Amino acid sequence: MLEFTIPVQQANELLNANFTSYIHESTNTAMIRTLSYALPAALEEHVSYVYPTTQYVVSTHLSVTAYID
């Protein structure tokens, strides 16, 4: 597992995404997520998934995690 934190703009560029702030209504918790993302072709065979991206579960863990095979 590889874990890192990057600015939203850089994540948008790297993952061809549009990360936006969302509010979880029942907890009033803000989270930054995207509706979709795409890995660069050179990384596709090495990365299983990137979290948090399209998952809307409230979490106290705020860094971006890439799971690498």
Contact map, one row per residue, 1 for C-alpha under 8 A:
111000000000000000000000000000000000000000000000000000000000000011110
111100000000000000000000000000000000000000000000000000000000000011110
111110000000000000000000000000000000000000000000000000000000001111000
011111000000000000000000000000000000000000000000000000000000001110000
001111100000000000000000000000000000000000000000000000000000001100000
000111110110000000000000000000000000000000000000000000000000000100000
000011111110000000000000000000000000000000000000000000000000000000000
000001111111000000100000000000000000000000000000000000000000000000000
000000111111100000000000000000000000000000000000000000000000000000000
000001111111110000000000000000000000000000000000000000000000000000000
000001111111111110100000000000000000000000000000000000000000000000000
000000011111111111100000000000000000000000000000000000000000000000000
000000001111111110000000000000000000000000000000000000000000000000000
000000000111111110000000000000000000001100000000000000000000000000000
000000000011111110000000000000000000111100000000000000000000000000000
000000000011111111000000000000000000111000000000000000000000000000000
000000000011111111100000000000000111110000000000000000000000000000000
000000000001000111110000000000000111100000000000000000000000000000000
000000010011000011111000000000011110000000000000000010000000000000000
000000000000000001111100000000011100000000000000000000000000000000000
000000000000000000111110000001111000000000000000000000000000000000000
000000000000000000011111000001111000000000000000000000000000000000000
000000000000000000001111100111100000000000000000000000000000000000000
000000000000000000000111111111100000000000000000000000000100000000000
000000000000000000000011111110000000000000000000000000000000000000000
000000000000000000000001111100000000000000000000000000000000000000000
000000000000000000000001111110000000000000000000000000000000000000000
000000000000000000000011111111000000000000000000000000000000000000000
000000000000000000000011101111100000000000000000000000000100000000000
000000000000000000001111000111110000000000000000000000000000000000000
000000000000000000001111000011111000000000000000000000000100000000000
000000000000000000111100000001111100000000000000000010000000000000000
000000000000000000111100000000111110000000000000000111110000000000000
000000000000000011110000000000011111100000000000000011000000000000000
000000000000000011100000000000001111100000000000000011000000000000000
000000000000000011000000000000000111110000000000000011000000000000000
000000000000001111000000000000000111111000000000000010000000000000000
000000000000001110000000000000000001111100000000000000000000000000000
000000000000011100000000000000000000111110110000000000000000000000000
000000000000011000000000000000000000011111110000000000000000000000000
000000000000000000000000000000000000001111110000000000000000000000000
000000000000000000000000000000000000000111111000000000000000000000000
000000000000000000000000000000000000001111111110000000000000000000000
000000000000000000000000000000000000001111111111000000000000000000000
000000000000000000000000000000000000000001111111000000000000000000000
000000000000000000000000000000000000000000111111000000000000000000011
000000000000000000000000000000000000000000111111110000000000000001111
000000000000000000000000000000000000000000011111110000000000000001111
000000000000000000000000000000000000000000000011111000000000000001110
000000000000000000000000000000000000000000000011111110000000000111100
000000000000000000000000000000000000000000000000111111100000000111000
000000000000000000000000000000001000000000000000011111100000011110000
000000000000000000100000000000011111100000000000011111100000000000000
000000000000000000000000000000001111000000000000001111110000000000000
000000000000000000000000000000001000000000000000001111111000000000000
000000000000000000000000000000001000000000000000000001111100000000000
000000000000000000000000000000000000000000000000000000111110000000000
000000000000000000000001000010100000000000000000000000011111000000000
000000000000000000000000000000000000000000000000000000001111110000000
000000000000000000000000000000000000000000000000000000000111110000000
000000000000000000000000000000000000000000000000000000000011111000000
000000000000000000000000000000000000000000000000000100000011111100000
001110000000000000000000000000000000000000000000000100000000111110000
001111000000000000000000000000000000000000000000011100000000011111000
111100000000000000000000000000000000000000000000011100000000001111100
111000000000000000000000000000000000000000000011111000000000000111110
110000000000000000000000000000000000000000000011110000000000000011111
110000000000000000000000000000000000000000000111100000000000000001111
000000000000000000000000000000000000000000000111000000000000000000111
